[in-house]
Amino acid sequence: RSRKIQIRNIPPHLQWEVLDGLLAEYGTVENVEQVNTDTETAVVNVTYARKEEAKVAVEKLSGQQFENCSFKVSYIPDEEVSSPPPPQRPHRRGHTSRERGSSPGGSSQPKHLEFPLRMLVPAQFVGAIIGKEGLTIKNLTKQTQSKVDIHRKENAGAAEKPITIHASPEGCSEACRMILDIMQKEAEETKSAEEIPLKILAHNSLVGRLIGKEGRNLKKIEQDTGTKITISPLQDLTLYNPERTITVKGSTEACASAEVEIMKKLREAYENDVVAVNQQGNLIPGLNLSALGIFSTGLSMLPSSPGARGAVASTPYHPFPVPEQEVVNLFIPTQAVGAIIGKKGQHIKQLARFAGASIKITPAEGPDASERMVIITGPPEAQFKAQGRIFGKLKEENFFNPKEEVKLEAHIKVPSFAAGRVIGKGGKTVNELQNLTSAEVIVPRDQTPDENEEVVVKIIGHFFASQTAQRKIREIVQQVKQQEQK
């Protein structure tokens, strides 16, 4: 047996995301490589981290039906893979070189790291961008050779809707200019707005480098293009999608020129991060950032449309030792339980599958209980995804008012012998933790340890604050454990 398998007879237009999600159900995928471009159906070679995972994938995927195609799956002997492949048309190797939104049977040209343009547009202009019977958007995608996703269902009732444009840098810029023109024309005809700013969404991890030291990069773009640029504050990062809004004001021409320069800086920062992530593997112990999409565009953190069997997870392509399972108890308002569970339990099942975690909601402690406990079990990456989606869902379903941060209480257990270190001398460590993360961290002093000799640490804060605090506390516990072992 081998860790490597070949899947044949894949429908050529099956989305990569769907295939990734399907493969991830059976284990950690290290590499996916398309090996043919000349048959009607696609063929891919898949390398799993372990032979057992490959075995399960072979058993489960063999004969699986997709759009009238039945998968044919077989093992690839290890030595066959290590010998150089026969000369063929260019291969598409690994996850980063594949174009989002394209399919295994699509164009076989090697792709640069694809970095989509994300825009926010006023909801009232969405109809004009789509056009009668979708003609405007069809014309736009054809002219710019782009794929344009208008996320109409996202944030129901919101005044603005996100648009994602997948194309070459030139294609993105051309599509952006056309969208600005359409909105401007519509605004003039309906007299609904005088000036429509360009709003670009960018992942928070990239924004600092766009701004530059003492704001130099941004000032230069403003001067060169004759625009005024503002960036939404850090405090607005309330959703599980960690993006900030870059607002550009000026003429349509000026805004379009600014878009080119802004995206150039963001793309540069993104490509540097991907290289760094690939070199360093995991930056936070036990947390695979590339799998989370933290260094991509935040796209995998967005609600994706369920693909095969609801598979929406993005696949980690970096083999790591299996991280330790963690348990976090998250407290949600009682009235939000229905939204988290979903119709016939569909939402919670999909959430568990997306995150790769076990998620259970405990029964109410009494008829008047204002909160219910959600028990999340899984490695750090699964905790991040599951908790992120829960925070996001509560915001989306308006359980908190629009100007209010979603702040939840989370409980994690730590060994009683490590609790003192979490508190620190005279409360020093816990105070530093609170200053660093902006979450409230409480270690009740009068606790009796449970049967596992563990005590509860309470963390209260918005999503990113809570996540940072959880990771830092686990890091302290890890250090204490290592010292104990020595």
N, C-alpha and C positions, 0 to 999 in steps of 0.2 A: 504493500500500500504506500501511498505517497501523500504529501500535503497539497499536491497540485492536481487540479482537475480541468477538463476541457468541457465547455458547454456549447453544443451545436444547435442549429435550427432555432435561433433567437429571432423573433420578428425584427426586421431592420429598423422600425421606427419606435421600438420600445425605449422609453426614456432611460438615460443612465441612472438617474436618481432612483427609479423603480427597481432597476437591476441591482444597484447598490444595496437598497433596503432589503431586497429579497436575499441576497448573499449574506448580509449581516445577521440574518435570523439564525444562521447556523454556526457563527463563530467570528473570530477576528480575521478580517481579510487584509493580507499584506500587499497584494498587488492584483490588478485586473488588467489584462492586456488583450487588445483585439488583434486577432491573427489573420483575419481575411478581409478582403474588401471586394472580392470579385464574385461572390455567390449571392444569391437572392436573400438568403438569411445570414445573420451574423454568427461568428464563432469567437468565443473568448476563452483565454486561459486564466484560471483563478488560482492564486496561491493563498492557502489558509495558514494560520500560525501553527496549527497542530494537525496531525494526521487524523485524529478522532473527529475534528470538525469537518475535514474534507470528506470523511466516510459518511457522516450524517448528511452533508450537502448532496453527495452522490445519491444516497437512498431517497432523500426527500424531493430532489429536483428532477430525477429521472422520470420522463413521461409527463411532467407537469405541462398543462395546456396554457398557452398564451395566444390569444387572437388566432385561433386555428393552427397554431404551430405547437408541436409537441417537443419539449426539450429532449435532446439526447446528451447524456452525461457520461464521461469516462475518466479514469485516472490517467495522469501523465507520469510515466516513470521518471524518477528524480534525475537520472543521468541524461535523459532526452532533453530536459529543460536546460541543463547546464551547457549542452553543446550549442554552438552558435546557430541561430535560426536561418533557414534558407533565405536568400535575398528576395524581398517582396516589396510591395509598395510601402510607404512609410507606416510604421506601427504607431499606435497611440498607447503610450505606456503610462501606467499609474493614474492616480486620480487627478493630480494637479494639471495634467496636460489635456484633460478632456474638457470639451466645451459644455458648460451647463446648458441644459435644455436640448442638447443634441442627442442623437441616439446611436447605439452601437453600429448600425448599418449606414450611418451618415457619412459625410465627407471624411476622407482618411488623411487629410493634410495635418502635419503636426501643428498643434495649437500652442500659442503663448499662454501664460496663465491668464485665464479670462477674468476680467474685473468688470462686472456690470455697472452701469450707471443707474443709480436709484434717485428718483425725483418724487416730490410731493406736489400734487396739483389740486386746485380747488375742486370739490366734488361737482360743482355746477358745470365744469368744463369737460367732464368725462365723456358725456354724450357726443360733444362736438369732436373730441379726439377719436372716438370710435367711428363716428359718421353713420350715415344711413346704411343699414344692412352691413355695417362693418367695413364699408368701402374705404373710408379715410385711413383707418389703421392698416388695412391690407396694402394700400398704396404706399403708405409710409414704410412699412416693413420691407416691401419689395424694393423701393428706391434706396433704402439705407442698408439692405441685406442684414436686417436685424431681427431679433425675436423680442417682441414687446409684451410684457405681462402687466395688465392693469388689475390691481388687486381690489376689485370693487367691493368684495364681501368683507374685506378686512375692516375692523373697527366700525361696525355698522353705525350709521348716523353721524360719523365724524365729518367735519367740514372739509377735510382734505384726504385724498387717496394716494397711496404710493404706486409708482409705476417703476418697473424694473426693465431696463433695456440691455439685452445681451447682444453684443456686436464687437467689431474691432473698435479701437479708440476713435477712428475717423467716423465709423458708422454710428457710434453712440452720440458723437457731437452733432452729426447731421440730423439724427432723429430728434435730439434735444432742441435744435434750432427750429425744426418743423413743428414740434409740439408748442414751442413758445409762439410761433407765428399763428397757429390755429387758435390758441387761447387769446392772443391779442385781437385777432379778427372777431372772434366771438364776443369779447368784452366790448369792442366798439359797436358791434351790431346790437347788442342787448343793453348797452350803456350800464353794465353791471360793475365795472371797475375801471379806474383810470390807468393804474400801472400794475402790471402783474409781475411780481418778483419771481426769479428762478429759485426754487428750493431744492437743494441736493441733500440726500441723506448719506451720512458717512459713519462708518464704525468708529466708536469713541477711541479705539486703540490707534487709529491713524490720524486723528484730528490734530494732535499736538504738533506733528511734523508738517502738517499743512500750514498751521499758524506760524511755525518757525520761532527761532529765538527772539524774544521781545516783539513778537508779532511781525517780524521782517517780511516773511514770505507773503503773508496776507496783504500787507501794505503795498508790496511791490505789485501784486496782482491788481489791487485796487487802482494804483497809479497807472499801470500799463493799459488797463481796459476801461478806465473812467467809470468804475462802479463803486458801490458802497456794499461791503460784505459784513454780515454779522453771523455769529454762531450761537446756537441755543446753549443755555448754561448746563453744567454738569448735573445740577439738581433735577433736570428734566428726564434723566435716565431712569424712568420708573418701570418701563416695560422690560419684558424678557428679551426684547430686541434692542441691543445696546447701541442705537444709532443717534447721532446728533444732526440737527438741521442747519445747513449752511444756506443763509438767505442772501441772494445777490440782487441788488436793486440798480436799475439803469435801463437804457434802451434795449430792445430785443437783441440788436447787434452786439452791444457791450456785454450783455449777459451771456450770449453765446460764446464770445471770446473768453470771458472769465471761466466758463465751464471747461474749456480746453485746458487752461492753466491749472485749475483746481484739480481736475481729474488726473492730470499729469503727476502732480505731487502725491495724490492719494494712491495712485497706481504704483508709484515708486516705493512708497512706504509699505504697501501691501506685499509687493514682490520681495522686499528685504525681509519682511516678517516670515514669509513662507520659507525662504532660505534658512532663516534663523531657527524656525520651528523644526525643519527637517534635520538641521545639524544638532540641535539640542535635545530633540525628542520632547521631553516634557518639562515645562518650566516650573510648574507647581508640582511637588511630589504627588505621584498617583493621579494626576489630572492630565488627560490627553487633550490639549487645547485644539489641535488641528481637527480632531473629530467633532469638537463642539462648534466649529465654525467661528471661534472667537477671533481667529486671525484671518478668516475669509472675510465675507462682507456681512456677516451676521445673518446671511440668508438661511442657513440651516436652522437658525433660531426662530424663523418666521413660521407661522402656521402653514404647512405645506399641504397640498391636496393629497389625500391618501392614494398611494400607488397600489402596487400589488399587495393584496391582503392588508391594506392599510399601512404598508411598510413605508415609513417616512424618515427613518434614521439615516444620518450620513455615516459613512463607513470609516472607521479609523484605519489608516494605512500604515501605522507605525506599530510594530510588535512590541508590547511591553509585558512584563510579568503581570499575572492577573492581580489587579489591585484588591485590597482588602474590602470586604463588604462593610458598609457603614449603615447605622440606623439613625434616622432623624425624625423626630415627632414635630409636625407642623400644625399649628392651630388655626382653623379657618372659621369664619362666621357660620353659625348653624344654617342660616338661610342660603348659604352658597353651596351647600352639600349637593343639591340637585344638579347644579350647573357643572360641578366637578365630575359627578357620576355620569351624567348625560342620559339620553333616552336608552332604556334597556341596558344601561351600563356601558354604552359604546364609547363615551368620551374617556372614561377612566381606563378602559382596556387599551384604547389607542395610545393614551398617555403612557401607560406602563410599557407598551411595545416600543414607542418612540424613545423613551428614556432608557430602556433596559433595566427597569427597577420594579420591585414589588411595591404596590401602593394599596394600602388598606385604610378604610375610614372606620374608626371605632364607633360603637353605639353611643348615643347621648347618655351622659351621666344622670340626667334627670329631665323632666318635662320642660323645665325653664332654662336649660343650659344654653348659654349664648354662643358657645364655641364647640367645635368637634375636633378631635385629634386625627390627623392623617399620619399613618406610619409609613415612612418611605425607607425601603431597604435596597441598597445597591452601592456600587463603587462611587468614588467622587464625581466622575463624569455623569453618571446616572442621576446623582443627587442634584447636580447643577441643572440638568435638563428638566427633571421632574419638578423641582421647586420653581424653576423659572417659568414653566408653563402654568403652574398653579397661580403664582403671583399675577402673571399676564392675564389669565382667565378672569380673575377677580376684578382686574382693572377693566377688561373688555366688557364684562357683564354689568359694569357700573355698581359694584358692591361698595365702591369708594367713590366719593364725588370727584369730578374731573381735576380739581386743583389739589386734591389730597393724594399724598403718596400711599401706595399699598404697603403698609407695615404689618408684618406678621410676627408672631412669637414662635421660635423654634427651640426645641429642647434636644441637647445631645448629652450622652452619658460619658463620663470620663472616670478612669480608675481613681478610687478615693486617695491613693497615695500621690496622684498627680494634681489633685485639686489645689493644693497649696501653691504649686508652681504657676497654675493658671491665674491665681489671685496675685501672687508676687508679694514681696515684703511690703507691708503696710498698704497693700492694694495697688502697688506700683504697676504690675503687669496688666492687671485688668483695666486700669485707667489708660495705660498706653494703647491697649487694644481698642478701647472705646474711641480714643482720639484718632487712631489710625483708620478705623473702619466706619466711624459714625454710627455704629450699632450700639445698643445698650446691652451690656454683658453682665449677668448676675449669677454669682455662685453662692447660693444660700449656705450660710456657715453652719447652721444647726441641723444639717441633714444626717439621717442615719443611712449608711451605705446599704444598698440592696443585697440580695443573695450572691450577686457577682462581684461584690465589693466595689460598686460603682455609685457615683453621685451625679445629679443632673446639673447641667449648666444651661441657663436660659439666655437666649439671644433674641433681641427685639429690634427690628429695623427693616428697611426696604431691601429688595432682592440682593443688590450687589454688596451692600453693607453686611447683610446676613451671611452671604457666601464667603466673603473675605474673613469674617470673624470665625466661621466654622473651620475654614482651612487653617487659620493661624492657631486656633486652639488644638486642632488635631496634630499640628506640627510640634507644639509644646509637649503634648502627651507622648508623641513618638520619641522626642529627645529624652524625656524622663525614662521611658521604657528602655531605651538603649543604654542609658547610664545604669539603670537597675541591673540589666543583664551583665554589664561589665563587673 
